[in-house]
Amino acid sequence: MADKATEKKAKGGRGGKKGGKSVSRSTKAGLQFPVGRLASQLKKGRYSERVGAGVPVYLAAVLEYMCAEILELAGNAARDNKKTRIIPRHIQLAIRNDEELNKLLSGVAIASGGVLPNIHAVLLPKKTGQAGSGESASAEV
């Protein structure tokens, strides 16, 4: 009976494994972006006097989501152009064709991105058809 009481661990507190393998904050949060590195950069940048524990986790999650979104759209643009690698042109096309990303990154110039293919309607040649000329002649009489 006394043996069972000593085997049980105390509930609550920080009585976890002693000398176990350390787990990064990125792994705990389920993220790929480095939470610890963002925390140190926020502290080093002197953006505020103190930085809370949740701030770098939230920032890492937002940055990871934004990158995933842009990379997914750029991958689709690369596939549309029958390419297997994403180049700056594909990132440019992805951002400019998405309404929300275009609004967010409107003041950003992407190096080697080029511009969206666009010809103003006024510059296009006028269409001359037989049906159109027949209707205009009857309207004049």
TORLO-662721 format. One record per residue (C-alpha): x, y, z. Coordinates in steps of 0.001 Angstrom, whole numbers, plus 500000, padded with zeros to 6 digits. Example, Ala and Ser with C-alpha at 12.3 -4.5 7.8 and 13.67 -1.06 7.14 Angstrom:
2
ATOM       c1       c2       c3
ATOM   512300   495500   507800
ATOM   513670   498940   507140
// end
This chain:
141
ATOM       c1       c2       c3
ATOM   500000   500000   500000
ATOM   502832   502372   500845
ATOM   504563   501490   497547
ATOM   501580   502686   495481
ATOM   501479   506032   497267
ATOM   505135   506728   496500
ATOM   504774   505700   492848
ATOM   501993   508213   492133
ATOM   503037   511623   490897
ATOM   501806   514800   492507
ATOM   498983   516481   490589
ATOM   499326   519950   489099
ATOM   502289   522283   489238
ATOM   505382   521920   487100
ATOM   506230   518405   488130
ATOM   506868   517187   484584
ATOM   509640   514899   483414
ATOM   513032   515572   484894
ATOM   515837   515850   482363
ATOM   513511   515135   479426
ATOM   514088   516364   475894
ATOM   513305   520063   475460
ATOM   510399   520953   473195
ATOM   510493   524209   471235
ATOM   507722   526767   471484
ATOM   507088   526340   467754
ATOM   506410   522638   468281
ATOM   504154   523354   471252
ATOM   502165   525816   469142
ATOM   502138   523466   466123
ATOM   503917   525989   463892
ATOM   506787   525870   461404
ATOM   507917   529458   461956
ATOM   510457   529994   464772
ATOM   508668   531416   467816
ATOM   511864   531800   469844
ATOM   513651   533701   467104
ATOM   510697   536061   466664
ATOM   510622   536643   470430
ATOM   514293   537563   470521
ATOM   513915   539854   467489
ATOM   510953   541622   469103
ATOM   512964   542170   472290
ATOM   516080   543219   470388
ATOM   514114   545670   468220
ATOM   512965   547606   471297
ATOM   509397   547904   469990
ATOM   508179   547968   473583
ATOM   509606   547714   477067
ATOM   508207   544217   477599
ATOM   507073   541444   475259
ATOM   504398   539002   476434
ATOM   504713   535237   476005
ATOM   501823   535004   473528
ATOM   502987   537788   471207
ATOM   505687   535863   469281
ATOM   503397   532816   469001
ATOM   500604   534910   467478
ATOM   503028   536720   465163
ATOM   504538   533420   464002
ATOM   501066   532018   463299
ATOM   500053   535077   461257
ATOM   503303   535087   459254
ATOM   503036   531354   458589
ATOM   499455   531720   457367
ATOM   500365   534615   455061
ATOM   503295   532701   453561
ATOM   501183   529574   453062
ATOM   498466   531597   451327
ATOM   500884   533364   448978
ATOM   502827   530184   448212
ATOM   499647   528275   447411
ATOM   498504   530930   444938
ATOM   502011   531231   443460
ATOM   502151   527449   443041
ATOM   498865   527571   441141
ATOM   500272   530352   438926
ATOM   503403   528276   438262
ATOM   501288   525263   437327
ATOM   499196   527439   434972
ATOM   502456   528426   433219
ATOM   503519   524734   433054
ATOM   506443   525278   435443
ATOM   507486   523251   438478
ATOM   509394   526022   440280
ATOM   507978   529228   441712
ATOM   509751   532330   440434
ATOM   509124   536001   441385
ATOM   506824   536375   438382
ATOM   504482   533718   439811
ATOM   504429   535470   443188
ATOM   503606   538760   441464
ATOM   500772   537178   439472
ATOM   499422   535481   442602
ATOM   499361   538693   444637
ATOM   497970   540981   441937
ATOM   495184   538563   440936
ATOM   493982   538190   444544
ATOM   491870   541156   445659
ATOM   492765   541093   449378
ATOM   496481   540411   448925
ATOM   496668   543115   446246
ATOM   495117   545617   448654
ATOM   497493   544602   451465
ATOM   500608   544665   449270
ATOM   499622   547549   446992
ATOM   502719   549584   447843
ATOM   505126   546662   447399
ATOM   507289   546210   444304
ATOM   508468   542637   443684
ATOM   511867   542435   442000
ATOM   511720   540614   438635
ATOM   507953   540351   439030
ATOM   506908   542233   435918
ATOM   503380   543587   435494
ATOM   499964   542068   434910
ATOM   499096   541609   431244
ATOM   496513   544301   430537
ATOM   495452   546137   427354
ATOM   492971   548971   427761
ATOM   489692   548448   425866
ATOM   490103   551737   423965
ATOM   493347   550538   422399
ATOM   491861   547312   421029
ATOM   490866   547334   417335
ATOM   487170   547914   416652
ATOM   485189   544893   415524
ATOM   483602   545353   412071
ATOM   480833   542867   411350
ATOM   478137   542509   408645
ATOM   475281   542368   411161
ATOM   476306   545642   412787
ATOM   476394   547613   409517
ATOM   472905   546402   408447
ATOM   471295   547604   411661
ATOM   472906   551066   411447
ATOM   471672   551572   407844
ATOM   468055   550798   408784
ATOM   468282   553143   411782
ATOM   469292   556076   409515
ATOM   466231   555773   407225
// end
